[in-house]
Amino acid sequence: LNERGIPTLPVPMPNWHWIPCLGGRSARPMLERIDFAVKHLAASGGDPSLVPNFEYNLIDLWNDFRTNPGGIQKVGGTDKVDEYPMVDPCGRFPHPDADPQGKIALIGHSAGGWISRAYLSNRSFGGKVYGGTNLVHSLVTLGTPHENAPGPAFSGIEWCNREEEPLPVRQLAVGGIGYKGGEWGSLTQGAYNFCSPVGDGTSYDGDGMTPIQSALALPGAEQMVMKDVTHFCWSDTFGGDWVSPELHKAHEEGAPWYGSGDIVDQWAAWLDDI
């Protein structure tokens, strides 16, 4: 995106920062990082080079892992978002010194899309209202599951879907097709089954991880369906051939994902219409 003239800052989320959220636990640790990045990017006038680092260490990780509520184990006594005890995530996330100089666009891949929806809400998530629409003009979700499904992992999505009105920002839901649940291995079938309220996943189409009906189920959003686009850059990732040999082979042989150059051109063009 930066190469295309769209100043862009990845929200600082190393893989190990996700550990306290595994098993469907509260997204508050991730929301703090989104809030930090959005506020600093807006205050910088859209210059990613002016965004500072925040502080987070292994002790913070351990404390978050012990106390972050929700999930399969019902940490804090519940797996319901509205019943989460008030637990502030660890880390030091300084506020910017300057006032916002404008609004930005949020782009969320996979779970990052529904977590961005929680950030934009004016409702309390785990004891804090983020109200990100004050600083965000648009939301793009890429292969995000937006449809309700059973289990604690979808408690945050179910919470997002209880908004009384669509979010007051421009929204684009992007989903891929071409990877049928019954044809692309056990990971794809299992993922589609996991993301859907009914069925075993074999009859669904999608990007290999998120079924298309779920990827497009963002209330009030425009929709973009992308043929033969995979969820992830499988062959560029250590262990991708073990996790899903079928999708790894497809990507290795040239199948694009949402971050491939020509695919980015298609969904990023929507941002040009702002």
C-alpha positions in Angstrom: 0.0 0.0 0.0 2.8 2.4 0.8 4.2 1.6 -2.7 0.8 2.6 -4.1 0.9 6.0 -2.5 -1.3 5.0 0.5 0.6 5.7 3.7 0.1 2.6 5.8 1.1 1.3 9.2 0.7 -2.3 10.2 -0.8 -2.5 13.7 2.1 -3.8 15.9 1.1 -7.3 16.6 3.9 -9.9 16.6 2.5 -13.4 16.6 3.4 -14.0 20.3 1.3 -11.0 21.3 -1.8 -13.1 20.3 -1.2 -15.8 22.9 -3.4 -14.3 25.6 -6.3 -14.2 23.2 -6.2 -17.8 22.1 -9.2 -20.0 22.7 -11.7 -17.3 22.2 -10.5 -15.0 25.0 -11.0 -11.3 25.2 -9.7 -9.2 22.3 -8.8 -6.3 24.6 -5.1 -6.8 24.2 -5.4 -6.5 20.5 -7.8 -3.5 20.8 -5.2 -1.6 22.8 -2.7 -2.1 20.0 -5.2 -0.9 17.4 -6.1 2.1 19.5 -2.4 3.0 19.9 -1.7 2.7 16.2 -4.9 4.6 15.1 -4.4 7.5 17.5 -0.7 8.0 16.7 -1.2 7.7 12.9 -4.1 10.2 13.0 -2.0 12.6 15.2 0.9 12.3 12.8 -1.1 13.4 9.8 -0.8 10.0 8.3 3.0 9.7 8.5 3.8 6.1 9.7 7.4 7.1 10.4 6.3 9.3 13.3 4.5 6.5 15.2 6.6 5.5 18.2 7.0 2.0 19.7 5.1 0.8 22.8 6.5 -1.4 25.6 5.5 -5.0 26.1 7.6 -7.8 27.5 7.4 -11.5 28.5 6.3 -10.6 32.0 3.4 -8.6 30.5 2.6 -11.6 28.3 2.5 -14.0 31.2 0.2 -11.6 33.2 -2.1 -11.2 30.2 -2.2 -14.9 29.7 -3.2 -15.5 33.3 -5.9 -12.8 33.5 -7.3 -12.1 30.1 -11.0 -13.2 30.5 -13.2 -15.5 28.5 -12.6 -18.4 26.2 -13.0 -22.1 26.4 -11.7 -22.1 30.0 -14.0 -19.2 31.0 -11.2 -17.2 32.6 -12.7 -14.7 35.0 -15.8 -16.9 35.3 -17.4 -16.4 31.9 -17.1 -16.7 28.1 -19.6 -13.9 27.4 -18.2 -10.5 26.4 -20.8 -8.4 28.3 -19.9 -10.4 31.5 -16.1 -10.1 31.3 -14.6 -8.7 34.4 -12.7 -5.4 34.0 -9.1 -6.4 33.3 -6.8 -3.9 31.7 -4.2 -5.5 29.3 -0.6 -5.1 30.3 1.9 -3.0 28.4 2.7 0.7 28.1 0.8 2.4 25.2 1.6 6.2 25.4 -1.0 8.6 24.0 0.1 11.0 21.3 1.1 14.6 22.2 -0.7 16.1 19.2 -4.4 16.3 18.4 -5.7 14.3 15.4 -5.1 15.8 12.0 -7.7 13.7 10.2 -9.2 10.3 10.0 -7.8 7.0 8.6 -8.9 3.7 7.1 -8.7 0.4 9.0 -7.9 -2.7 7.1 -8.5 -6.0 9.0 -7.4 -9.4 7.7 -9.2 -12.5 9.1 -9.9 -12.0 12.9 -8.5 -8.5 12.6 -11.7 -7.5 10.7 -14.1 -8.3 13.5 -11.8 -6.9 16.1 -11.7 -3.7 14.1 -15.5 -3.7 14.3 -15.3 -3.9 18.1 -12.9 -1.0 18.1 -15.3 1.2 16.1 -18.2 0.5 18.4 -19.5 2.9 21.0 -20.4 0.0 23.3 -18.3 -1.3 26.2 -16.1 -4.2 25.2 -14.7 -5.9 28.3 -15.1 -2.7 30.3 -13.8 -0.1 27.8 -15.5 1.9 25.0 -13.0 2.6 22.1 -15.4 4.6 19.9 -12.9 4.5 17.0 -15.3 6.1 14.5 -14.1 9.4 15.7 -10.7 8.7 14.0 -11.7 6.2 11.3 -13.6 6.9 8.0 -13.5 3.5 6.4 -13.1 -0.2 7.2 -12.0 -3.0 4.8 -12.2 -6.6 6.0 -10.3 -9.4 4.1 -11.5 -12.9 4.7 -13.1 -12.0 8.1 -15.7 -14.3 9.6 -18.6 -12.0 10.3 -21.4 -14.7 10.7 -22.4 -16.0 14.1 -21.3 -19.5 14.9 -21.2 -21.8 18.0 -18.5 -21.7 20.6 -16.5 -19.1 22.6 -14.2 -18.2 19.7 -17.2 -16.5 18.1 -18.4 -14.6 21.2 -16.7 -11.4 20.0 -18.3 -11.7 16.6 -21.7 -12.3 18.2 -21.1 -9.2 20.3 -20.3 -7.2 17.2 -23.4 -8.4 15.4 -25.6 -7.0 18.2 -25.0 -3.4 17.0 -28.4 -1.8 16.6 -27.3 0.0 13.4 -24.5 -0.5 10.9 -21.3 1.3 11.9 -21.2 4.9 10.7 -18.2 4.5 8.4 -17.7 3.3 4.8 -17.3 -0.5 4.8 -16.1 -3.1 2.3 -16.3 -6.8 3.0 -13.9 -8.8 0.8 -14.1 -12.6 0.4 -12.5 -15.3 -1.7 -14.1 -18.2 -3.5 -12.8 -21.2 -5.4 -11.9 -23.5 -2.5 -14.7 -25.9 -1.8 -14.9 -27.4 1.7 -15.1 -31.0 0.4 -12.3 -30.6 -2.1 -9.4 -28.8 -0.3 -8.4 -31.0 2.6 -9.2 -31.3 6.3 -8.2 -27.8 7.3 -10.5 -26.2 4.9 -13.5 -28.4 5.7 -12.8 -28.0 9.4 -12.5 -24.2 9.2 -15.7 -23.9 7.2 -17.5 -26.1 9.8 -16.0 -24.0 12.6 -17.2 -20.7 11.0 -20.7 -21.8 10.1 -23.8 -22.2 12.3 -25.0 -25.3 10.3 -23.4 -28.1 8.2 -20.1 -29.9 8.2 -18.3 -27.5 5.9 -18.1 -29.7 2.8 -20.7 -27.8 0.8 -19.3 -24.3 1.4 -17.1 -22.3 -0.9 -14.6 -19.7 0.3 -10.9 -18.8 0.6 -9.9 -22.0 2.2 -10.4 -20.7 5.7 -13.5 -18.4 5.8 -16.7 -19.4 3.9 -17.8 -16.7 1.5 -21.2 -16.2 3.2 -19.4 -15.4 6.5 -16.8 -13.1 4.8 -19.6 -11.0 3.3 -21.9 -10.9 6.3 -20.8 -7.4 7.5 -23.9 -5.3 8.1 -24.1 -2.3 5.9 -21.0 -3.1 3.9 -20.3 -3.1 0.2 -19.1 -6.5 -1.0 -16.3 -7.7 -3.2 -15.9 -11.4 -4.2 -12.5 -12.5 -5.5 -12.2 -15.7 -7.4 -9.4 -18.2 -6.6 -8.0 -16.0 -3.8 -6.7 -17.9 -0.7 -6.9 -16.7 2.8 -3.2 -16.7 3.5 0.3 -16.8 1.9 0.7 -20.5 2.8 3.9 -21.3 1.0 5.7 -18.2 2.5 5.1 -19.4 6.0 7.0 -21.9 8.1 4.9 -25.0 8.5 2.3 -24.1 5.9 2.9 -27.4 4.1 2.2 -29.3 7.3 -0.9 -27.2 8.3 -2.5 -27.4 4.9 -0.6 -29.2 2.2 -3.3 -28.5 -0.4 -3.4 -24.8 0.2 0.4 -24.6 0.4 0.7 -26.3 -3.0 -1.9 -24.0 -4.5 -0.1 -20.8 -3.3 3.3 -22.3 -4.3 1.9 -22.7 -7.8 0.8 -19.2 -8.1 -2.6 -18.9 -6.4 -2.9 -15.3 -5.0 -4.0 -14.3 -1.5 -5.5 -11.0 -0.2 -2.0 -9.5 0.0 -0.9 -10.4 -3.5 -0.1 -7.3 -5.7 -2.8 -7.5 -8.2 -5.4 -8.5 -5.6 -4.4 -5.5 -3.4 -4.9 -3.3 -6.4 -8.5 -4.4 -6.7 -9.6 -3.8 -3.1 -7.4 -0.8 -2.5 -9.1 0.9 -5.5 -12.1 1.1 -3.3 -10.1 3.4 -0.9 -9.3 5.7 -3.8 -13.0 6.6 -4.0 -12.9 8.3 -0.6 
